Amino acid sequence: MGGIAVPVVAARGGTGGLPERLRAQTAWWHEKVEAAADIPGRVHTRADYVDLLGRLAALHIGLEAQLSAKVWDRAWVGVGVDIAAHCRAGLVIADLESLGVPPGAAMVQPPFPGFGEALGCLYVLEGSALGGRIVARMVCAAIGEVPTAFLTGRGRGQQWPAVRRALRCFQTKGGDGDAVVAGAVSTFAVFARHLAAPGLQR
């Protein structure tokens, strides 16, 4: 895990529904990614912001392409998800282009082994959108007005409730909760490694 100490987390069991289980069993990773991103400590200039957006673009372009793969179309419909409504790569690309920077290559990851892992990934991506407006204000306070469509979710509705409903639906239909937890943990780990890259550490 690139030097990240991974805690031992029981994969099976857990109380409450699948959303509650995910929250409990990924709490450590959530804190790790927040520490790795460290936006208040790392964004001091427009160049810092461009670097951060570039890394987020690579992550979202790659992961959202996998989530949107045709192989999962039926599964998304089955849990009531319009996956296109959850994709934010276009927003981060637009922010970069407004800053005069073309997006780099997408980060390539192995395909999801099953739909449970894809749903766990969506849980992480959509959860990361929560609080984006607060982060956008922090960035603008530090470096002045910059494009923040990705952070604010401009033109995009609140999609978090849909993810929670999908998790409960998946659980009700007998879906593999262990796979969802595994997908969420692996996605958090990818974010932590990518955002903690030496070029962005201070």
C-alpha positions as CSV (number, residue, x, y, z in Angstrom):
1,M,0.0,0.0,0.0
2,G,2.8,2.4,-0.7
3,G,3.9,2.8,2.9
4,I,0.3,3.2,4.3
5,A,-0.3,1.1,7.4
6,V,-3.5,-0.7,6.8
7,P,-5.6,-1.5,9.9
8,V,-7.1,-5.0,10.3
9,V,-10.9,-4.6,9.7
10,A,-13.3,-7.5,10.0
11,A,-14.8,-8.0,6.6
12,R,-17.9,-9.9,7.6
13,G,-20.8,-9.1,10.0
14,G,-21.5,-5.6,11.4
15,T,-24.6,-4.1,12.8
16,G,-27.2,-2.0,11.0
17,G,-27.7,-1.7,7.3
18,L,-25.1,-1.7,4.6
19,P,-24.6,2.1,4.6
20,E,-23.9,2.0,8.3
21,R,-21.6,-0.9,8.0
22,L,-19.6,0.9,5.3
23,R,-19.4,4.0,7.4
24,A,-18.0,2.1,10.3
25,Q,-15.6,-0.2,8.4
26,T,-14.1,2.6,6.2
27,A,-13.8,5.3,8.9
28,W,-10.0,4.8,9.1
29,W,-9.7,5.1,5.4
30,H,-11.8,8.2,5.2
31,E,-9.5,9.9,7.7
32,K,-6.4,8.7,5.8
33,V,-7.7,10.2,2.5
34,E,-8.5,13.5,4.2
35,A,-5.0,13.7,5.6
36,A,-3.5,12.8,2.3
37,A,-5.5,15.4,0.4
38,D,-4.7,18.1,3.1
39,I,-6.2,20.9,1.0
40,P,-5.7,23.7,3.6
41,G,-2.0,22.7,3.9
42,R,-1.3,22.0,0.2
43,V,-3.2,24.6,-1.8
44,H,-1.3,27.9,-1.6
45,T,-1.1,28.9,-5.2
46,R,-3.0,28.3,-8.5
47,A,-0.3,25.8,-9.5
48,D,-1.0,23.8,-6.3
49,Y,-4.7,23.8,-7.2
50,V,-4.0,22.7,-10.8
51,D,-1.8,19.9,-9.5
52,L,-4.6,18.7,-7.1
53,L,-7.3,18.9,-9.8
54,G,-5.0,17.0,-12.2
55,R,-4.7,14.2,-9.8
56,L,-8.4,14.2,-9.0
57,A,-9.1,14.2,-12.8
58,A,-7.0,11.1,-13.3
59,L,-8.8,9.3,-10.5
60,H,-12.3,10.2,-11.6
61,I,-11.8,9.7,-15.3
62,G,-10.4,6.2,-14.8
63,L,-12.8,5.1,-12.1
64,E,-15.9,6.6,-13.6
65,A,-15.1,4.9,-17.0
66,Q,-15.2,1.6,-15.2
67,L,-18.4,2.3,-13.3
68,S,-20.0,3.3,-16.6
69,A,-18.9,0.1,-18.4
70,K,-21.8,-1.6,-20.3
71,V,-21.3,-4.8,-18.3
72,W,-22.8,-3.0,-15.2
73,D,-25.8,-1.4,-16.9
74,R,-28.3,-3.9,-15.8
75,A,-26.9,-4.0,-12.3
76,W,-27.2,-0.2,-11.8
77,V,-30.7,-0.2,-13.0
78,G,-31.4,-3.1,-10.6
79,V,-30.5,-0.9,-7.6
80,G,-32.1,2.2,-9.0
81,V,-29.0,4.1,-10.0
82,D,-28.6,6.3,-13.1
83,I,-24.8,6.1,-13.1
84,A,-24.4,9.0,-15.6
85,A,-25.9,11.3,-13.0
86,H,-23.1,10.3,-10.5
87,C,-20.1,11.0,-12.8
88,R,-18.1,14.2,-12.1
89,A,-15.1,13.8,-14.4
90,G,-16.6,16.3,-16.9
91,L,-16.6,19.0,-14.2
92,V,-13.0,18.6,-13.2
93,I,-12.0,18.5,-16.8
94,A,-13.9,21.8,-17.3
95,D,-12.2,23.4,-14.4
96,L,-8.7,22.4,-15.7
97,E,-9.5,23.7,-19.2
98,S,-10.7,27.0,-17.6
99,L,-7.3,27.2,-16.0
100,G,-5.6,26.6,-19.3
101,V,-4.5,23.0,-18.5
102,P,-5.5,19.9,-20.5
103,P,-6.4,16.9,-18.4
104,G,-3.7,14.2,-18.2
105,A,-4.1,10.5,-18.7
106,A,-6.7,8.6,-16.7
107,M,-5.4,6.4,-13.9
108,V,-5.6,2.8,-15.0
109,Q,-6.9,0.3,-12.4
110,P,-7.8,-3.4,-12.7
111,P,-11.4,-4.0,-13.6
112,F,-13.9,-4.5,-10.7
113,P,-14.2,-8.2,-10.0
114,G,-17.9,-7.9,-9.4
115,F,-20.8,-5.4,-9.1
116,G,-20.4,-5.2,-5.3
117,E,-17.0,-3.7,-5.7
118,A,-18.3,-1.2,-8.2
119,L,-21.0,-0.2,-5.8
120,G,-18.4,0.2,-3.1
121,C,-16.4,2.5,-5.4
122,L,-19.5,4.6,-6.1
123,Y,-20.0,5.0,-2.3
124,V,-16.5,6.5,-2.0
125,L,-16.8,8.7,-5.1
126,E,-20.2,10.1,-4.1
127,G,-19.2,10.5,-0.5
128,S,-16.2,12.6,-1.5
129,A,-18.6,15.1,-3.1
130,L,-20.2,15.9,0.3
131,G,-18.7,19.1,1.7
132,G,-17.3,20.2,-1.6
133,R,-18.8,23.7,-1.3
134,I,-17.0,24.2,1.9
135,V,-13.7,23.0,0.3
136,A,-14.3,25.4,-2.6
137,R,-14.6,28.3,-0.2
138,M,-11.4,27.3,1.5
139,V,-9.6,27.2,-1.8
140,C,-10.9,30.6,-3.0
141,A,-10.0,32.1,0.3
142,A,-6.5,30.8,0.0
143,I,-5.7,31.6,-3.7
144,G,-8.5,33.9,-5.0
145,E,-11.3,33.1,-7.4
146,V,-10.7,30.0,-9.5
147,P,-13.0,27.6,-11.3
148,T,-14.6,25.2,-8.7
149,A,-17.4,23.4,-10.7
150,F,-16.0,20.1,-9.6
151,L,-15.9,21.0,-5.9
152,T,-19.3,22.6,-5.8
153,G,-21.0,20.1,-8.1
154,R,-22.3,22.9,-10.3
155,G,-25.4,21.9,-12.2
156,R,-25.5,18.6,-10.4
157,G,-28.1,17.4,-8.0
158,Q,-27.5,15.8,-4.6
159,Q,-26.8,12.2,-5.4
160,W,-25.9,10.9,-1.9
161,P,-29.4,9.7,-1.0
162,A,-29.5,7.7,-4.2
163,V,-26.3,5.9,-3.2
164,R,-27.8,5.0,0.3
165,R,-31.0,3.7,-1.3
166,A,-28.9,1.6,-3.8
167,L,-26.9,0.1,-0.9
168,R,-30.1,-0.9,0.9
169,C,-31.6,-2.3,-2.2
170,F,-28.5,-4.3,-2.9
171,Q,-28.6,-5.7,0.6
172,T,-32.3,-6.5,0.5
173,K,-31.7,-8.5,-2.7
174,G,-29.1,-10.6,-1.0
175,G,-26.1,-8.8,-2.5
176,D,-22.6,-9.5,-1.1
177,G,-21.9,-6.8,1.5
178,D,-18.3,-8.0,1.9
179,A,-17.7,-7.2,-1.8
180,V,-19.1,-3.7,-1.3
181,V,-16.8,-3.1,1.7
182,A,-13.8,-4.4,-0.2
183,G,-14.6,-2.2,-3.2
184,A,-14.9,0.9,-0.9
185,V,-11.6,0.1,0.9
186,S,-9.7,-0.5,-2.3
187,T,-11.0,2.8,-3.7
188,F,-10.1,4.7,-0.6
189,A,-6.6,3.1,-0.8
190,V,-6.2,4.3,-4.4
191,F,-7.2,7.8,-3.4
192,A,-4.8,7.8,-0.4
193,R,-1.8,6.6,-2.5
194,H,-2.5,8.9,-5.4
195,L,-3.1,12.1,-3.4
196,A,-0.2,11.4,-1.1
197,A,2.2,11.3,-4.0
198,P,5.6,12.9,-3.2
199,G,5.0,15.7,-5.7
200,L,2.1,17.0,-3.7
201,Q,3.4,16.5,-0.2
202,R,4.7,19.4,1.8
